[in-house]
Amino acid sequence: MKKKIQQMYRASLLMTLLLFSVVTVWAQATIPFGCSSKGYQVMIVSGSNPVTYSFDSYDIKTGIQSQLFNFPAGVSVNALGYNPTDNYMYTYKGGNQLYKIGADGYTAMTIAGLPATNPDPTAPTIPATGYNMADITDDGYMLLANSSSNRYYYVDLNPARPATYGKLVDPDTGAASTAFNTFTGGGTTLAVQYAGDVAYNKADGMFYTVVTYTAVSPNTYQLRKIDPVSGAVTAIGAVTGTPSNSTGNGYGSLFFDATGTLYGFFNPAGRYYSIPITGTGSRAATQVGGSYNPNSTNDGAMCPNTVLNYVNISGKVNNLNTGSGTNLGGQLYATLVDANGKVVDQVPVNADGTYTLAGSPNASYQVVITTTPATKGAAAPAPNLPPDWKNVRDGVGAANDGSANGSLSITTGTGDFSNANFDIQQMTVNPDFNSGYVNQTIKGNLNTNDKVPGTVGTTTTYGSPAVVGTNPSSDMPTINPDGTYTFTGTKPGVYTFDVPVCAGSVCVNNRLTITVAEPNSATNPPVANPDLATMTGYPVGGTPTSVTLNTLANDQPGSLSPALNPASVTPTQPAHGTVTKDALGNITYTPDPGFVGKDTIPYQVCDLSVPTPKCTSSYQVVTVNAPGTANSTSASDDYATAVQGASIVRTAATGLKANDVDPEGNATTITGIGGTAL
């Protein structure tokens, strides 16, 4: 057996993927495990009565723990090990039996000659409580021991040795033997300390344990090395770095990965730590990943061929409008998402656009850029950007992954992963409106209230219009690439179109509304035009913010008279907030807590015609920026009508600034930039 154990020095490191199927009804184990970065534990189910043990998987990095199944109630389960010779896990189930655990269930197996209770109360032998320490060598020998005894046993679990498979064996010869073995040396035997588990290191062929000294308070911890054949225990040094503890409890689960790194679950804190095993003297344990629930009775295992390689993933968010990195005023987060759609990590993007997701296990991921904060282990947020911002390119370095959606697929190697980059661009496209008479050529320019900065090698263009809803006729506007247009309506009514505006390959729709009236009619319905406002939102639990829009500032009677009725303004509640209306028809909008984006408020307005008022509908668009955004000034297009030859005069209350909004109360000024007769 010694020769066979030593063969593991020459074993090549192997890394495979774990394919683990969770089933709802666990029967006999027939399907083996594979290897992955997940670990496994048997532990007491909190609050169970009778006491019940569960079999759980855990992700050391994220802290995500999943209960896969429960063992039968009342069965004490401990001492878990992974058997690389058949890819099953084995755990002690009490008495002289083990559970063989596969990907589809578990099977009890009896080990002849394994003491179920203490056969000699006068000697430090196996107690009635059974075994709490176990692991399995590369050659399939399972060591079973108890923290209160200096005796241990080996069970042969290698199917390639049918003569001794499932039997107790002698560690020197490998022959069947029910004789016990004894730990020796180490300054003191394990029997006078508490040892929660033992782990086999394929890199040097030795077992390791961390013992708890309970004679002092708080407890102290010592690393020990155990020769698998002779049972000689060697003291290595103190283990520090864990929270203070005086419960007599310590490391309940220990295992190695293929690199020879020792990991331990510190029961009182519910956290995993990596523990250096080289050198002499004191060594500090380093917390790895998130926190779990503390558990005083557990044991763990992991495939010994697994490489728990932790890498840093970094990249940058680039603003193509300026050519520099950005976090859009602190609104962006870089989120690491695993293959199950769960958040592994999330960090704020730095002001220069850079980010680093540190200490991530070697695996395949999605890196997602989002404005939504997320919790590790929770479902991943969708990729999103603030209003008017669009994803242009996702890729490694300057490459494009072919789908500019703010989510980039990556697979890490053994080294750090860099240049997971995202290019974004701001495109502010506001709705446009116009009006005229039947059979009159109506001219306009969609570009006057849009902000679509071009990038190197791209041109901003406006495309072919599409009808929205049902228009009075099939008449269509002619849209030029620069945004200018002409339209002739052959029937009166309101015409609505969506016009794509594109910067390179990135396009958004511009809503165009044209009202066509009868030229000599005194009964045209009112002309109601879209309103705009920009504001800053507020977080969940924060103080609500709101903005008030002067609804009728750019609305007019359809035939100059009768006047509009402010009391008739009837808003519809929007999807992401609430609205109220005052006596002047002004609408006040309050977004939902935490909402960032655009919200639309449809409304209806009528005139004072008697006996039946004439009515029409329009809408308001409110852009809600993230909390902390510096400013949110917005200006809506204006509208006025007059008879031929008359002057249009507006007061300060009804002039150009009447429907412009600055919720922060900053002073605004108007500067003329010229105009064009259309």
JOKAPE-V710964 format. One record per pair of residues at least 24 apart in sequence whose ideal C-beta (glycine too) atoms are under 10 Angstrom apart, sorted by the first residue. I is the first residue (numbers start at 1). GAP is how many residues later the second one is. Records with the same first field share a line. If there is no record, write none. Layout:
I=GAP  GAP
//
This chain:
1=136  138  140  153  155  163  168  169  170  171  172  173  174  227  228
2=169  170  171  172  203  225  226  227  228
3=136  171  226
4=133  134  135  136  137  154  157  170
5=132  133  134  136  166  169  195  197  200  201  222  223  224
6=132  133  198  199  222  223
7=130  131  132  198
8=76  129  130  131  192  193  194  195  196  197  296
9=129  193  194  195  196
11=73  127  128  191  192  194  247  293  294
12=246  293
13=189  190  244  245  246  247  291  292  293  294
14=70  244  289  290  291  292  293
15=242  243  288  290  291  292  294  347  399
16=71  287  289  290
17=346  347
18=39  69  85  284  285  288
19=84
20=37  46  48  83
21=81  82  83
22=35  44  45  46  47  81  82
23=45  46  80  81  82
24=45
25=44  79  80
26=29  42  43  44  45  75  76  78  79  80  81
27=75  77  78  79  80
28=72  74  76  77  78  79  80
29=59  60  61  70  71  72  73  74  75  76  77  78  79  80
30=58  72  73  74  75  77
31=56  57  71  72  73  74
32=51  54  55  56  57  68  69  70  71  72
33=49  50  53  54  55  56  68  69  70  270
34=53  69  269  271  272
35=47  49  52  222  223  267  268  269  270  271  272
36=266  267  270  325  327
37=24  220  265  266  269  270  271  272  273  324  325  326
38=26  28  264  265  268  323
39=26  41  43  214  216  218  224  226  233  261  262  263  264  267  269
40=28  40  42  49  51  61  213  215  259  260  261  262  263
41=24  26  39  211  212  224  251  254  257  258  259  260  261
42=29  34  35  36  37  38  47  49  50  51  57  59  211  255  256  257  258  259
43=24  34  35  37  209  210  222  224  249  250  252  253  254  255  256  257
44=32  33  34  251  252  253  254
45=25  26  28  250
46=247  248  249
48=25  26
49=24  25
50=24  25
51=24  25  26  246
52=24  25
53=24  25  38  40  46  244  245  246
54=244
55=25  34  36  44  46  51
56=236  239  242  244
58=195  207  214  231  232  234  242  244
59=230  231  279  281  283  285  302  304  317  318
60=197  203  205  211  212  214  228  229  230  232  242  248  250  301
61=211  227  228  229  247  249  275  277  283  284  298  299  300  302  315
62=227  228  274  276  280  281  282  283  298  299  314  315  316
63=207  208  209  226  227  228  229  281  313  314
64=225  226  228  274  276  278  279  280  312  313  314
65=205  225  227  228  312
66=274  311
68=33  35
69=32  36  37
71=28  30  35
72=27  34  36
75=24  33
76=53  54  56  221
77=24  29  53  220  221  222
78=51  52  53  54  55  56  68  118  119  174  219  220  221
79=51  52  53  54  55  56  63  64  65  66  67  118  119  220  222
80=54  55  56  117  173  175  218  219  220  221  222
81=52  53  54  55  56  60  61  62  63  74  76  116  117  118  119  174  218  219  220  221  223
82=53  54  118  173  218  219  220  221  222  223  224
83=52  53  54  55  57  58  59  74  75  76  218  220  221
84=52  53  54  55  56  74  116  118  219  220  221
85=51  52  53  54  55  56  71  72  73  74  75  76  80
86=50  54  71  72  73  74  79
87=216  218
88=48  69  71
89=47  212  213  214
90=44  45  46  50  52  54  65  67  211
91=40  43  51  208  210
92=38  39  40  41  42  50  52  54  63  207
93=37
94=35  36  37
95=35
96=34  72
97=33
98=33  36  44  46  57  59  68
100=57  66
101=200
109=46  48  56  57
110=56
111=31  33  42  44  45  46  55  56  57  67
112=54  55  56  64  66
113=40  42  54  55  63  64  65  66
114=30  39  41  53  54  64
115=29  36  38  53  63  65
118=28  30  31
119=61
123=26  27  28
124=24  25  26  27  58  59  65  66  67  68
125=24  25  26  55  57  66
126=25  26  27  54
131=168
132=62  63  64  65  66  120  165  166  167
133=57  62  63  64  65  66  74  76  93  121  166
134=63  64  65  66  165  167
135=62  63  64  65  66  72  73  74  93  119  120  121  164  165  166  169
136=64  165  168
137=34  63  64  65  68  70  91  167
138=62  63  64  67  166  167
139=35  66  89
140=25
141=28  30  33  59  87  88
142=27  58
143=28  38  55  57  64  83  85  88
144=24  54
145=35  36  38  45  46  50  52  53  62  64  81  86
146=44  45  49
147=43  44  46  47  48  49  50  51  62  64  65  103
148=42  43  44  45  46  47
149=31  33  34  40  41  42
150=30  31  32  33  34  38  39  40  41  42  81  83
151=28  29  30  31  32  38  39  40  80
152=28  29  30  31  38  46  55  74  76  79
153=24  25  26  27  28
154=26  27  74  75
170=59
171=56  57  58  59  60
172=57  58
181=47  48  49  50
182=48  49
183=26  41  43  44  47  48  49  50
184=42  43  46  47  48  49
185=39  41  42  45  46  47  48  49  50
186=25  36  38  39  40  45  46  47  48  49  50
187=35  37  46  47  48
188=25  34  36  45  47
189=42  44
190=34  36  41  43
193=28  29  31  57
194=25  27  54  55  56  57
195=27  29  31  38  55  56  59
196=53  54  55  56  57  58  68  69  70  71  100  101  102  103  104
197=53  54  55  56  57  58  67  68  101  102  103  104
198=26  28  30  56  57  101
199=27  52  54  55  56  57  63  64  65  76  78  101  102  103  105
200=26  28  54  55  56  101  104
201=24  54  55  56  59  60  61  76  103
202=54  55  56  58  102  103
203=53  54  55  56  57  58  74  101
204=52  56  73  74
205=24
206=26  28  50  71
207=24  26  47  49
208=26  28  46  47  48  54  56  67  69
209=24  41  42  45  53  55
210=26  29  32  40  41  42  44  52  54  56  63  65  75
211=24  28  39  40
212=27  33  35  36  37  38  39  55
213=25  35  37
214=31  32  33  34  35  36
216=30
217=27  28  29  30  31
218=24  25  26  27  28  29
219=25  26  27  28  29  30  31  49
220=25  30
221=24  29  30  43  45  54  64
222=28  60
223=28  39  41  52  53  54  59  60  62
225=52
235=45
236=39  40  41  42  43  44  45  46  47
237=39  40  42  43  44  45  46
238=43  44  45  46
239=25  27  34  36  37  43  44  45  46
240=42  43  44  45
241=25  32  33  34  41  42  43  44  45  46
242=24  26  27  29  31  33  42  43  45
243=25  26  28  44
244=24  25
245=24
247=47  49
248=48
249=45  46  47  48
250=46
251=24  34  49
252=42  43  44  45  46  47  48
253=42  45  46  47  48  49
254=45  46  47  48
255=44  45  46  47  48  49  51  53
256=46  48  50  52
257=45  46  47  48  49  50  51  52
258=44  45  46  47  48  49  50  51
259=47  48  49  50  155
260=44
261=27  46  47  48  49
263=25  26  37  39  45
264=24  36
265=27  29  30  33  34  35
266=28
267=27  28  29  30  31
268=26  27  28
269=25
270=24  25  28
272=28
274=34  36
288=71  73
289=55  56  70  72  87
290=54  55  86  87
291=85
306=55  56
307=54  55  107
308=53  54
309=51  52  53  54  103  104  105  106
310=48  49  50  51  52  102  106
311=46  47  48  49  50  51  52  101  102  103  104  105  106  107
312=44  45  46  47  48  100  103  104  105  106
313=31  32  34  42  43  44  45  46  47  52  54  97  99  103  104  105  106  107
314=33  40  41  42  43  44  53  102  103  104  105  106  107
315=34  38  39  40  41  42  52  54  79  80  81  82  93  95  102  103  104  105  106  107
316=33  34  36  37  38  39  102  103  104  105  106  107
317=32  33  35  36  37  38  52  68  74  89  104  105  106  107
318=35  74  75  80  103  104  105  106  107
319=34  70  104  105  106  107  134
320=70  72  73  103  104  105  106  133  134  135  136  138  183  184  186
321=68  103  104  105  106  130  131  132  133  134  182
322=103  104  131
323=132  133
324=28  29
325=24  25  26  27  28  29  30  96
326=24  25  26  27  63  98  100
327=24  25  26  27  28  42
328=25  43  57  58  61  96  98  297  298  301
329=57  296  297  299  300  301
330=296  297  298  299
331=39  40  54  55  58  265  294  295  296  297  298
332=37  38  39  52  53  54  57  74  90  92  294
333=35  36  37  38  39  40  41  48
334=33  34  35  36  86  88
335=30  31  32  33  34  35  37  38  39  45  46  48  71  72
336=24  27  29  30  31  32  38  40  44  74  84
337=28  29  30  31  37  42  43  44  46  70  72
338=25  26  27  28  39  42
339=24  25  26  27
340=39  40
341=25  37  38  39
342=32  33  34  35  36  37  38
343=25  31  32  33  34  35  36  37  38
344=32  33  36
345=29  31
346=24  26  27  28  29  30  32  34  35
348=25
349=73
353=68  69  71
354=67
355=65  67
356=60  62
357=60  63
358=58
360=52  56  57
361=51
362=49  50  51  52  53  55
363=47  48  49
364=45  46  47  48
365=43  44  45  46  47  52  55
366=40  41  42  43  44
367=27  39  40  41  42  43  50  53  54  55
368=26  37  38  39  40  54
369=25  36  37  38  39  51  53  55
370=36  37
371=225  226  255
372=222  224
373=166  221
380=27
382=24  25
383=24  25  39
384=212  213
385=37  39  40  41  211  212
386=38  40  210  211  212  237  238  239  240  243
387=39  40  41  147  209  210  211  212  234  235  236  237  238  239
388=37  38  39  40  41  42  63  64  120  146  210  235  237
389=35  36  37  38  39
390=33  34  35  36  37  113  116  117  118
391=31  32  33  34  115
392=30  31  32  33  35  63  66  111  112  113  114
393=28  29  30  31  32  111  112  113
394=26  27  28  29  30
395=24  25  26  27  28
396=24  25
397=24
398=25
404=101  102
423=32  83
424=82
425=27  28  29  30  33  78  79  81
426=25  26  27  77
427=24  25  26  33  74  75  76  79  80  81
428=24  25  80  106  195
429=33  70  71  72  78  79  80  81  82
430=80  81  100  102  191  193  204  205  206  207
431=65  67  78  79  80  81  82  98  99  100  101  169  187  188  189  190  205  206
432=51  53  65  67  78  79  80  81  82  97  98  205
433=61  63  78  79  80  81  82  94  95  96  97  121  185  203  204  206
434=43  51  53  61  78  79  80  81  82  95  203  205  244
435=54  59  78  79  80  81  82  89  92  94  121  123  204  206
436=51  52  53  78  79  80  81  83
437=51  52  55  78  79  80  81  82  83  84  87
438=34  35  50  51  52  53  54  55  78  79  80  81  82  83
439=49  50  51  52  77  80
440=47  48  49  76  77  79
441=45  46  47  48  237
442=35  43  44  45  46  47  53  72  73  74  236
443=34  41  42  43  44  233  234  235
444=33  35  39  40  41  42  43  68  70  234
445=35  37  38  39  40  231  233
446=31  33  34  36  37  38  39  53  55  64  65  66
447=33  35  36  37  38  54  63
448=35  36  189  225  227  228
449=34  61  83  186  187  188
450=33  51  58  60
452=31  49  50  51  54  56  58
453=50
454=49  50
455=48  49  51
456=48
457=47
458=44  45  46  47  48
459=43  44  45
460=41  42  43  44
461=39  40  41  42  43  46
462=37  38  39  40  45  48  50
463=35  36  37  38  39  44  46  47
464=33  35  36
465=30  31  32  33  34  35  44  45  47
466=30  31  32  33  34  43
467=28  29  30  31
468=27  28  29  30  41  43  44  45
469=25  26  27  28
470=26
471=24  25  26  43  45
472=44
473=43
475=39  41
477=35  37
479=31  33
483=27
484=192  194
485=27  29  193
486=192
487=25  27  29
488=28
489=25  26  27  28
490=26
491=25  27
492=24  25  26  27  29  32  33  66
493=24  32  123
494=31  33  34  122  123  124
511=89  108  110
513=105  106
515=41  43  101  103  124
517=41  42  124
518=40  41
520=39
521=37  38
522=36  37  38  39  40  87
523=35  36  84  86  91
524=33  34  35  36  83  90  92
525=32  33  34  80  81  82  84  88  89  90  91  92
526=26  29  30  31  32  33  36  37  38  39  42  78  79  80  81  83  87  88  89  90  91  92
527=27  28  29  30  31  32  37  78  89  91  112  114
528=24  26  27  28  30  36  41  75  76  77  78  87  88  89  90  91  111
529=24  25  26  27  87  89  90  107  108  109  110  130
530=24  70  88  89  90  91  106  107
531=24  56  70  72  87  88  89  90  91  103  105  106  128  130
532=88  89  90  91  102  103  104  105  127  128  129
533=54  56  66  68  87  88  89  90  91  99  100  101  102  103  126  127  128  129  130
534=64  87  88  89  90  91  95  97  98  99  100  101  127  128  129
535=54  55  56  87  88  89  90  94  97  99  126  127  128  129
536=55  60  88  89  90  91  92  93  94  95  96  127  128
537=39  40  53  54  55  56  57  58  59  60  86  87  88  89  90  91  92  95
538=52  53  54  55  56  57  86  88  89
539=54  55  87  88  89
540=52  53  54  55
541=52  53
542=51  52  85
543=50
544=33  34  46  47  48  49
545=44  45  46  48  79  82  87  118
546=31  32  33  34  42  43  44  45  76  117
547=30  40  41  42  43  44  73  75  76  77  85  87  114  115  116
548=32  34  38  39  40  41  113  115
549=30  36  37  38  39  40  52  54  71  72  73  85  87  110  112
550=34  35  36  37  86  103  104  107  108  109  110  111
551=30  31  33  34  35  36  50  52  54  67  69  108
552=32  33  34  53  102  106  107
553=32  33  83  85  86  97  100  101  102  103  104  105  106  107
554=64  82  83  84  85  86  104  105
555=30  48  50  52  61  63  84  104
556=51  83  84  85  86
557=50  51  52  57  84
558=49  51  56  58  83
559=48  50  55  82
560=81  82  83  86
561=46  47  48
562=45  46  47  48  51  52
563=44  45  46
564=41  42  43  44  49  50  52
565=40  41  42  43  44  48  50
566=39
567=38  39  41
568=35  36  37  38  39  40  45  47
569=34  35  36  37
570=32  33  34  35  36  45  47
571=30  31  32  33  34  48  49
572=28  29  30  31  32  45  47
573=28  29
574=24  25  26  27  28  45  46  47  48
575=24  25  26
576=24  46  48
577=24  45  47
579=24  41  43
587=33  35
589=31  33  35
590=32
591=31  33
592=32
594=30  32  33
595=29  31
596=27  28  29  30  31  33
597=25  26  27  28  29
598=24  25  26
599=24  25
620=39
622=39
629=35
630=34
631=31  32  33  35
632=29  30  31  32  34
633=27  28  29  30  31  33  35
634=25  26  27  28  29
635=24  25  26  27  33  35
636=24  25
//
